[in-house]
Structures are given as structure tokens and as C-alpha cells.
Amino acid sequence: MPKRLSRNNHNLPTDLGLVLVFIIVLAAPLLAAAAASLPRAVRAIIEGPRYRYGRWGIMAQDIRTGETLYAYNADQLFGPASVTKLFTAAAALDRLGPDYRFRTPLYRSGEISGEI
């Protein structure tokens, strides 16, 4: 007797993989069109007044071909603060342990008037 199809007969990783491939194949032309307008949109943001003191380096590549889709100061060297903080935090966690607590003393001079 043939097995009745049910949700339990599906291989979830295979099904998800097929759906992902289908989405990628359909989305590729849309992504290419979006990449064409990316430079104008990106430059409008990074050259705007909000980020006038910022320093940007951007590189977007096609994951399949390695072709550079967009580059802005891609040849410059940066030490991004958000990434650098991760190394510092990891080193402190490794050296001091997860239960370590920093003590921050508070000093004052002069009289204190009123409540704090």
C-alpha cells in the first residue's frame, strides 16, 4: 500500500533548500536592477549632512562571481570602532571571566548641597 502524503513525509532541509533556490533564481534580476540604483542612493545617504564627519568604505560583490557591484573608498584602510570593540570585549571576557565586575569609584571635592 503506498504511503499517504503528509507533512511528516517531507524532508524539511531539502524542502527549504528548494524554496531558497527558487527565491534566489527569481530574485536575481530584481537584485541586479536594485544594484544599478545603489550608488546614487548610497551616496545620497553617506554624503548627507547627518554623516558629514563620517568616513565610509563600502564594497558589495556578487556572491557567485565575485564581481564588484559597488565600491566606495574600498581601497582605504579602516579600523571600524564597532568591530574593534568586539575584540576588546572578547579579550576582557577571556581574561577576566564572565562574572567580573568593574568598580568605578566616585570622588568629589567640596561640599554637597541638597540631595543627590
Helices and strands as residue ranges (DSSP letters): G 7-9, H 12-46, G 49-51, E 58-61, E 68-72, H 81-96
